[in-house]
């Protein structure tokens, strides 16, 4: 921590793809100063959502409008997506709060330990029952399914026509993301579209959900693909080294079918064991581009050895919640507020009691110290964990 009595907090911007517009909003910064922290925010914060430096600076005299390097030099540094390429700007002994995904990023874990960084991974902050406290899985499903139906309108003009049959959706995965996907798929991914199609008297949407017992049944899946207009991957696979849908099976889908990738698993072919996508051979998108037609050059840019011969239109985004940035950051801000207030009040991770109050226990579970103390690090010594399906796999979904 800093040599002074007050805890300092740095809030740098993410500097990712141009359409990554998310930044923490003024209410969260105001809460941190009210908790006694001096908060350094990078100039331009919130600009992608229409905010100015004045919106942050007027919150309190304890808000310092600064540059990126200064933000990374503070006692506690908070950035939503893992700050790849910027870890060396952190001070030894500082606390990094971010989506760090210890289970699937062993090299990152080793580096943070060697650097002496007290890391807290947002995706691992959980309550006593193991439920994540910082997540936006509803937005993963909402934005992904909405984008998929927008693409389906282009690939299948009959979608809006009076003679089509019921729209058939297959959702692989019955976890939280999958359950939200069911909700939005039954409404064509969008309330306005749903109201229009209902008013026009069009047939509705039939949604089939396949859990692990069915996604492990090749004959069942191949039969379902023949009649599927929208195929959704919302799985968290136990074995990420094997695809659920081999690329060759995509030939079974109707030509107009759309694939909606909500899991957004990476290709990590050099890992041991390797990590491949749940639906083999599809591109991975980001906040700049998330729709890929079969003739898109992105298919050719996939790692060598990944089969891509069979193609359908794909929607995929590494950070689905970021498609609607401000609602996303309101969610994260409200979830983080009591956790960060606890961390600031404690003066950092050294002041957190692993068996203390609710938010202290949750923060400890999310910390690198807690990760090693629990034995999880040994369990996930290689890429043995599951890539998270929140859209922010950096998670990362996100």
C-alpha positions in Angstrom: 0.0 0.0 0.0 1.0 3.6 -0.3 3.1 5.3 2.4 0.3 7.7 3.3 -2.6 6.8 5.6 -5.2 6.8 2.8 -5.8 4.1 0.3 -5.5 5.2 -3.3 -7.5 3.6 -6.1 -6.7 3.7 -9.8 -9.4 3.4 -12.5 -7.6 3.2 -15.9 -9.5 2.8 -19.2 -9.3 -0.5 -21.0 -7.8 0.6 -24.4 -9.2 -2.4 -26.2 -11.0 -2.4 -29.6 -12.5 0.9 -30.6 -16.0 -0.2 -29.8 -15.1 -1.3 -26.3 -16.9 1.7 -24.7 -17.3 0.5 -21.2 -15.9 2.3 -18.2 -16.9 2.4 -14.6 -19.6 5.1 -14.0 -19.6 8.1 -11.7 -21.8 6.6 -8.9 -19.1 3.9 -8.2 -16.3 6.4 -8.1 -18.4 8.5 -5.8 -18.9 5.6 -3.5 -15.1 4.9 -3.4 -14.3 8.5 -2.3 -17.1 8.3 0.3 -15.4 5.2 1.6 -12.2 7.3 2.2 -10.2 6.6 -0.9 -8.4 9.0 -3.2 -9.5 7.9 -6.6 -7.3 8.5 -9.8 -9.3 8.1 -13.0 -7.9 8.2 -16.5 -8.8 11.3 -18.5 -11.5 10.4 -21.0 -13.1 7.8 -18.8 -16.8 7.3 -19.7 -16.4 9.2 -23.0 -17.7 6.3 -25.0 -20.9 6.6 -23.1 -21.2 10.3 -23.3 -19.5 11.3 -19.9 -16.9 13.9 -19.5 -14.0 14.4 -17.1 -16.1 17.0 -15.3 -18.8 14.4 -14.6 -16.2 12.5 -12.6 -14.1 15.4 -11.2 -17.1 17.2 -9.7 -18.0 14.2 -7.6 -15.4 15.0 -4.9 -12.1 16.8 -4.3 -10.7 13.3 -3.8 -11.1 12.4 -7.5 -7.9 13.0 -9.5 -8.2 13.2 -13.3 -4.9 11.6 -14.4 -3.2 9.5 -17.1 -3.1 5.8 -17.6 0.4 5.2 -16.0 -0.6 7.1 -12.9 -3.8 5.1 -12.5 -1.7 1.8 -12.6 0.6 3.1 -9.9 -2.1 3.3 -7.2 -2.7 0.9 -4.2 -5.8 -0.7 -5.7 -6.2 -0.8 -9.5 -9.7 -1.7 -10.9 -10.2 -2.5 -14.6 -12.9 -4.7 -15.9 -11.1 -6.7 -18.6 -7.7 -8.2 -17.8 -5.1 -5.5 -18.7 -2.9 -7.6 -21.0 0.4 -5.8 -21.9 0.1 -3.5 -18.9 0.9 -5.6 -15.9 4.4 -4.2 -15.6 2.9 -0.8 -14.7 1.5 -2.1 -11.4 3.5 -1.7 -8.2 4.6 -4.7 -6.3 2.2 -5.3 -3.4 -0.7 -3.5 -5.1 -4.1 -5.0 -5.6 -5.4 -5.7 -9.1 -9.1 -6.2 -9.4 -10.1 -7.5 -12.8 -11.6 -10.5 -14.8 -8.5 -12.6 -14.5 -9.8 -16.2 -14.9 -7.1 -18.0 -12.9 -8.4 -21.5 -13.9 -7.8 -21.0 -17.6 -4.8 -18.6 -17.5 -2.0 -20.4 -15.7 0.7 -18.3 -17.3 -1.1 -15.2 -16.0 -1.3 -16.6 -12.5 2.5 -17.4 -12.5 3.3 -13.9 -13.7 1.1 -12.2 -11.1 2.7 -14.2 -8.3 6.2 -13.5 -9.5 5.4 -9.8 -9.7 4.0 -9.8 -6.1 0.6 -8.5 -7.2 -2.4 -9.2 -4.9 -4.8 -10.1 -7.6 -8.6 -10.5 -7.1 -10.4 -12.1 -10.0 -13.9 -10.8 -10.4 -15.2 -14.0 -11.9 -14.1 -15.9 -8.7 -15.8 -13.6 -6.2 -18.6 -15.9 -4.9 -21.0 -16.2 -2.0 -20.9 -19.1 0.5 -23.0 -21.2 -1.9 -20.6 -20.7 -4.8 -22.8 -18.2 -6.7 -20.9 -15.5 -8.6 -21.5 -12.0 -7.2 -20.1 -10.2 -10.2 -21.7 -11.3 -13.5 -23.9 -10.1 -16.3 -25.0 -13.3 -17.8 -28.5 -12.0 -18.7 -26.8 -9.4 -21.0 -24.8 -12.2 -22.6 -27.9 -14.0 -23.6 -29.9 -10.8 -24.4 -27.3 -9.3 -26.7 -26.2 -12.6 -28.3 -29.7 -13.8 -29.1 -30.9 -10.4 -30.3 -27.9 -10.3 -32.7 -28.6 -13.8 -33.9 -32.2 -13.0 -34.8 -31.1 -9.8 -36.6 -28.7 -12.0 -38.6 -31.5 -14.6 -39.2 -33.7 -11.8 -40.7 -30.9 -11.3 -43.3 -30.2 -14.9 -44.1 -33.8 -16.0 -44.0 -36.1 -13.3 -45.4 -39.0 -15.7 -44.9 -38.6 -15.1 -41.2 -40.9 -12.1 -41.5 -43.2 -13.8 -44.1 -46.6 -15.2 -43.5 -45.9 -18.7 -44.9 -43.0 -19.8 -42.8 -43.1 -22.5 -40.2 -42.3 -22.2 -36.5 -38.8 -21.0 -35.9 -36.7 -23.8 -34.4 -34.0 -23.0 -31.9 -31.6 -25.4 -30.3 -29.8 -24.2 -27.2 -26.9 -26.3 -26.0 -26.4 -25.7 -22.3 -28.9 -25.4 -19.5 -26.9 -23.2 -17.0 -27.6 -19.6 -16.3 -26.7 -18.3 -19.7 -28.8 -21.1 -21.4 -31.8 -20.3 -19.2 -31.6 -16.6 -20.1 -31.2 -17.6 -23.8 -34.4 -19.5 -23.6 -36.2 -16.5 -22.3 -34.9 -14.2 -25.1 -35.2 -16.8 -27.9 -39.0 -17.2 -27.3 -39.3 -13.4 -27.9 -37.2 -13.4 -31.1 -34.4 -11.8 -29.1 -36.1 -8.4 -28.9 -39.4 -7.1 -27.5 -40.0 -4.9 -30.6 -39.4 -7.7 -33.0 -41.6 -10.0 -30.9 -44.4 -7.4 -30.9 -44.2 -7.0 -34.7 -44.2 -10.7 -35.5 -47.0 -11.3 -33.0 -49.1 -8.5 -34.4 -48.6 -9.9 -37.9 -49.8 -13.3 -36.7 -46.6 -15.2 -37.5 -45.9 -18.6 -36.0 -43.8 -18.4 -32.8 -40.5 -19.9 -31.7 -39.9 -23.4 -30.6 -36.9 -23.7 -28.2 -35.3 -27.0 -27.4 -32.6 -27.0 -24.6 -30.0 -29.8 -24.6 -28.1 -30.4 -21.4 -25.0 -32.6 -21.1 -26.9 -35.9 -21.5 -28.1 -34.8 -24.9 -25.0 -32.8 -26.1 -23.1 -36.0 -25.5 -25.4 -37.9 -27.9 -24.1 -37.5 -31.5 -27.1 -39.1 -33.2 -29.5 -36.9 -31.3 -27.5 -33.7 -32.2 -27.2 -34.6 -35.9 -31.0 -35.2 -36.1 -31.7 -31.9 -34.4 -29.4 -29.9 -36.6 -31.4 -30.9 -39.7 -34.3 -28.9 -38.4 -32.5 -26.1 -36.6 -32.8 -22.4 -37.7 -30.7 -21.0 -34.8 -28.0 -23.0 -33.1 -26.9 -21.6 -29.7 -23.8 -22.6 -27.8 -24.3 -21.7 -24.1 -22.2 -24.6 -22.7 -19.5 -24.8 -20.1 -17.8 -28.0 -21.2 -16.1 -30.4 -18.8 -13.7 -31.3 -21.5 -12.8 -28.2 -23.6 -10.3 -30.1 -25.7 -13.1 -31.7 -27.8 -15.9 -29.9 -29.7 -19.5 -30.7 -29.2 -20.3 -30.1 -32.9 -17.5 -31.1 -35.3 -17.2 -28.8 -38.3 -18.5 -31.4 -40.7 -21.9 -31.5 -38.9 -22.6 -27.9 -39.8 -23.5 -29.2 -43.3 -26.6 -30.6 -41.7 -28.0 -27.2 -40.8 -30.3 -25.4 -43.3 -28.4 -23.0 -45.5 -30.1 -20.0 -43.8 -29.3 -21.2 -40.2 -27.4 -18.9 -37.9 -25.0 -20.0 -35.2 -25.0 -18.0 -31.9 -21.8 -18.3 -29.9 -22.5 -17.3 -26.2 -19.6 -19.4 -24.7 -16.9 -17.7 -26.8 -14.3 -20.3 -25.9 -10.8 -19.5 -27.2 -8.6 -21.6 -29.5 -5.6 -22.5 -27.3 -4.1 -25.3 -29.5 -0.6 -25.1 -27.9 -2.0 -25.8 -24.4 -1.9 -29.2 -22.8 -4.6 -30.4 -23.3 -5.5 -28.0 -26.1 -8.7 -25.9 -25.9 -11.0 -25.8 -28.9 -14.3 -24.2 -29.6 -17.6 -26.0 -28.7 -18.7 -25.6 -32.3 -15.7 -26.4 -34.3 -14.2 -24.0 -36.9 -16.3 -20.9 -36.2 -14.7 -17.4 -35.9 -14.6 -15.5 -32.6 -15.8 -11.9 -32.7 -15.3 -8.8 -30.5 -17.0 -5.5 -29.9 -15.9 -4.2 -33.3 -17.3 -7.1 -35.3 -19.6 -9.9 -34.1 -21.3 -11.2 -37.2 -19.5 -13.4 -39.8 -21.0 -14.5 -43.1 -19.8 -17.8 -44.6 -17.5 -15.9 -47.0 -16.0 -13.6 -44.4 -12.2 -13.5 -44.3 -12.3 -14.2 -40.6 -12.8 -17.9 -41.3 -9.4 -18.0 -43.1 -7.7 -16.4 -40.2 -8.4 -19.2 -37.8 -5.4 -21.3 -36.5 -3.9 -23.7 -38.9 -5.4 -27.2 -38.5 -8.9 -26.0 -37.5 -11.4 -27.3 -40.0 -13.6 -24.6 -41.5 -15.0 -26.3 -44.6 -18.6 -26.2 -43.5 -19.9 -22.7 -42.7 -23.0 -20.9 -41.7 -23.5 -17.3 -40.6 -22.1 -16.9 -37.0 -22.6 -14.2 -34.4 -19.9 -14.3 -31.7 -18.5 -11.6 -29.4 -15.8 -11.9 -26.8 -17.6 -9.5 -24.6 -21.4 -9.7 -25.3 -22.4 -7.4 -22.4 -20.4 -4.6 -23.9 -22.8 -4.4 -26.9 -24.9 -2.2 -24.6 -22.2 -0.6 -22.5 -24.0 1.7 -20.1 -26.6 -0.8 -18.9 -23.8 -3.3 -18.5 -21.7 -1.0 -16.3 -24.7 -0.1 -14.1 -25.0 -3.8 -13.4 -21.3 -4.3 -12.6 -21.2 -1.1 -10.6 -24.1 -2.1 -8.3 -22.6 -5.6 -7.8 -19.1 -4.2 -7.1 -20.1 -1.4 -4.8 -20.3 -3.3 -1.5 -17.2 -5.4 -2.4 -15.0 -2.4 -3.2 -16.3 -0.5 -0.2 -15.2 -3.4 2.0 -11.8 -3.6 0.2 -11.1 0.1 0.6 -12.2 0.2 4.2 -9.9 -2.7 5.0 -7.0 -0.9 3.4 -6.4 -3.6 0.8 -6.2 -7.4 0.9 -4.0 -7.4 4.0 -7.0 -6.2 6.0 -9.4 -8.8 4.7 -10.4 -11.6 7.1 -10.9 -14.9 5.1 -13.5 -15.9 7.7 -14.9 -12.5 8.4 -18.1 -10.9 7.2 -19.9 -11.8 4.0 -18.1 -9.5 1.6 -14.7 -10.2 3.2 -15.2 -14.0 2.6 -16.3 -13.3 -0.9 -13.3 -11.2 -1.7 -10.9 -13.7 -0.2 -12.4 -16.5 -2.4 -11.7 -14.3 -5.5 -8.1 -13.5 -4.5 -5.0 -15.2 -5.7 -4.1 -15.9 -2.1 -7.4 -17.6 -1.6 -7.0 -19.5 -4.9 -3.8 -21.1 -3.7 -5.0 -21.6 -0.1 -8.1 -23.5 -1.4 -6.0 -25.9 -3.5 -7.7 -24.8 -6.7 -4.4 -23.8 -8.2 -3.2 -27.4 -8.0 -6.5 -28.6 -9.6 -6.1 -26.2 -12.4 -2.4 -26.4 -12.9 -2.9 -26.6 -16.7 -5.9 -25.6 -18.8 -8.2 -27.9 -16.9 -10.8 -25.4 -15.9 -13.8 -24.3 -17.9 -13.9 -21.1 -19.9 -16.6 -18.9 -18.4 -19.7 -18.2 -20.3 -20.4 -14.6 -18.9 -19.3 -12.9 -22.3 -16.4 -11.6 -20.6 -14.0 -14.7 -20.7 -11.3 -12.3 -19.9 -14.9 -13.6 -19.2 -14.6 -12.6 -20.8 -19.1 -12.6 -21.6 -16.6 -12.0 -20.7 
